[in-house]
């Protein structure tokens, strides 16, 4: 499902620009340039609106968009498509390995205190402890889970945090 802040016109503009300029991995376009195309006002340097819009193009419109270290592009059929799928499989494998290691570490780690992170930062939305660095959005500290679910616009975000 599309992020509610991403409308059909935004998807149309992004799809048109990618189809005209970014077919194939060698023609990838960085997210900052795509943010300009869709007139995104993201304040985070990873351009979450661009990433969400590219996911929507893939999931809802069937546009084979992939992101990589050089930017976003429409995957060509054949060898490039196979390479893109293999890249995703490798990412899944790496994430599964990290998950296994984290589970094992949590079971066996000896904390210097009682393991309570209450002295650290807490999430502005859920109030839970933030392990590691906080995810900032409109100057509010969020845990990773709440950051992934946050609204994109400042007005909606502030309402969401206060709810």
C-alpha positions as CSV (number, residue, x, y, z in Angstrom):
1,X,0.0,0.0,0.0
2,X,1.2,3.5,-0.9
3,X,2.3,5.8,1.9
4,X,-0.7,8.2,2.3
5,X,1.7,11.2,1.5
6,X,2.6,9.7,-1.9
7,X,-0.2,10.5,-4.4
8,X,-0.8,9.3,-7.9
9,X,0.7,12.5,-9.4
10,X,4.0,11.9,-7.5
11,X,4.1,8.3,-8.8
12,X,3.3,9.4,-12.3
13,X,6.2,11.9,-12.2
14,X,8.6,9.5,-10.8
15,X,7.7,6.7,-13.2
16,X,7.9,9.0,-16.2
17,X,11.3,10.3,-15.2
18,X,12.7,6.8,-14.5
19,X,11.3,5.4,-17.8
20,X,12.9,8.3,-19.7
21,X,16.2,8.4,-17.9
22,X,17.0,5.4,-15.8
23,X,16.4,2.2,-17.6
24,X,19.3,-0.1,-16.7
25,X,21.7,-0.2,-13.8
26,X,24.2,2.0,-15.7
27,X,21.6,4.8,-15.9
28,X,20.8,4.8,-12.1
29,X,19.7,8.2,-10.7
30,X,20.7,9.2,-7.1
31,X,17.8,9.8,-4.7
32,X,18.6,13.5,-4.3
33,X,17.9,14.0,-8.0
34,X,14.7,12.0,-7.8
35,X,13.7,14.0,-4.8
36,X,13.9,17.1,-7.0
37,X,11.7,15.5,-9.6
38,X,8.9,14.6,-7.2
39,X,9.4,17.9,-5.3
40,X,10.1,16.0,-2.0
41,X,10.7,18.1,1.1
42,X,12.4,15.3,3.0
43,X,14.8,16.6,5.6
44,X,16.6,13.2,6.1
45,X,19.5,12.7,3.8
46,X,18.3,9.2,2.7
47,X,15.2,10.6,1.0
48,X,12.6,8.3,2.6
49,X,9.8,9.7,0.3
50,X,11.8,8.7,-2.8
51,X,12.4,5.2,-1.4
52,X,8.7,4.8,-0.5
53,X,7.6,6.0,-3.9
54,X,10.0,3.6,-5.6
55,X,8.6,0.7,-3.5
56,X,5.1,1.8,-4.5
57,X,6.0,1.8,-8.2
58,X,7.2,-1.8,-7.8
59,X,4.4,-3.1,-5.5
60,X,1.4,-1.3,-7.0
61,X,2.3,-0.5,-10.6
62,X,4.6,-3.4,-11.4
63,X,7.5,-1.1,-12.4
64,X,10.7,-3.1,-11.8
65,X,12.5,-0.4,-9.8
66,X,15.6,-1.3,-7.9
67,X,17.8,0.8,-5.7
68,X,21.6,0.3,-5.4
69,X,24.7,2.2,-4.4
70,X,24.6,4.3,-7.5
71,X,20.8,5.2,-7.3
72,X,17.5,3.9,-8.5
73,X,16.8,2.4,-11.9
74,X,14.4,0.3,-13.9
75,X,15.8,-3.2,-14.1
76,X,16.2,-4.6,-17.7
77,X,15.1,-8.2,-18.3
78,X,17.7,-11.0,-18.7
79,X,21.0,-10.9,-16.9
80,X,20.4,-7.6,-15.2
81,X,17.1,-8.9,-13.7
82,X,18.8,-12.1,-12.5
83,X,21.6,-10.0,-10.9
84,X,19.0,-7.8,-9.2
85,X,17.1,-10.8,-7.8
86,X,20.4,-12.4,-6.6
87,X,21.4,-9.1,-4.9
88,X,18.1,-9.1,-3.0
89,X,18.6,-12.8,-2.0
90,X,22.1,-11.9,-0.7
91,X,20.6,-9.0,1.3
92,X,18.0,-11.3,2.8
93,X,20.7,-13.8,3.7
94,X,22.9,-11.1,5.3
95,X,19.9,-9.8,7.3
96,X,19.0,-13.3,8.5
97,X,22.6,-13.9,9.6
98,X,22.5,-10.6,11.6
99,X,19.2,-11.7,13.2
100,X,20.6,-15.0,14.2
101,X,23.7,-13.3,15.7
102,X,21.6,-10.7,17.5
103,X,19.4,-13.4,19.1
104,X,22.4,-15.3,20.2
105,X,24.1,-12.2,21.6
106,X,20.9,-11.2,23.5
107,X,20.8,-14.6,25.1
108,X,24.5,-14.7,26.1
109,X,25.5,-11.1,26.6
110,X,26.6,-10.1,30.1
111,X,25.4,-6.6,30.8
112,X,27.3,-4.4,33.2
113,X,24.0,-3.3,34.8
114,X,20.6,-5.0,34.7
115,X,20.3,-4.7,31.0
116,X,17.8,-1.8,31.3
117,X,18.4,1.0,28.9
118,X,16.3,3.5,30.9
119,X,19.2,5.9,31.3
120,X,19.4,6.3,27.5
121,X,17.1,8.1,25.1
122,X,13.5,7.2,24.7
123,X,11.2,7.2,21.7
124,X,9.0,10.3,21.3
125,X,6.2,8.1,19.9
126,X,6.2,4.8,21.9
127,X,8.2,5.9,24.9
128,X,10.4,2.8,24.7
129,X,14.1,2.8,25.2
130,X,16.2,3.5,22.1
131,X,19.1,1.1,21.7
132,X,22.0,2.8,19.9
133,X,21.6,6.0,18.0
134,X,18.1,7.6,17.8
135,X,16.4,8.1,14.5
136,X,15.6,11.8,14.2
137,X,12.6,13.1,12.4
138,X,11.5,16.7,12.7
139,X,13.9,16.9,15.7
140,X,12.1,14.1,17.6
141,X,14.0,11.0,18.7
142,X,12.4,7.8,17.5
143,X,13.2,4.1,17.8
144,X,13.8,2.3,14.5
145,X,10.3,0.7,14.5
146,X,8.5,4.0,15.0
147,X,10.8,5.7,12.5
148,X,9.8,3.1,9.8
149,X,6.1,3.9,10.4
150,X,6.2,7.7,10.7
151,X,4.2,10.0,8.5
152,X,6.3,12.0,6.0
153,X,4.9,15.5,6.4
154,X,5.6,17.6,9.5
155,X,2.0,18.2,10.3
156,X,0.9,14.6,10.1
157,X,4.0,13.6,12.0
158,X,3.4,15.9,14.9
159,X,-0.2,14.7,15.2
160,X,1.0,11.1,15.1
161,X,3.6,11.6,17.8
162,X,1.1,13.3,20.1
163,X,-1.6,10.6,19.6
